[in-house]
Amino acid sequence: MSTITRTLLIVTVITSIGTVLLWQATGGDYYTKFEVVEQVKTPIDPDDPLAATGFYENDSVVETVRREEFRFGLLPTPSGLIDRHVFAVLSIAGPLWALTIISLLIDVKRRRNNM
């Protein structure tokens, strides 16, 4: 294995581990997000006229909430060619793995030709 291939393999493995750790540290979502939409249970307002009639089955109501929060995903979700959602584990580690595999195949071919 050539020095370039060995260095490329080391960089690829370190980058892959780093992106997977970042993915887990930011929530482990499948897709890259900059805004999180969640459903949160909130207590019922006692002044709500529907609460007095027994409209709600539980003691809480589900409300949809949007928060600005970064989630690094496994897969990118770009809406165009240049978009901030393009960065993900696959879009960063994938090309490095492709270069590493091509470099390894070139090394194997060179060794076979030298024999």
PyMOL commands that set and color helices and strands:
alter all, ss='L'
color gray80, all
select helices_A, chain A and resi 3-25+49-52+84-86+89-114
alter helices_A, ss='H'
color red, helices_A
select strands_A, chain A and resi 33-43+60-71
alter strands_A, ss='S'
color yellow, strands_A
deselect
rebuild
show_as cartoon
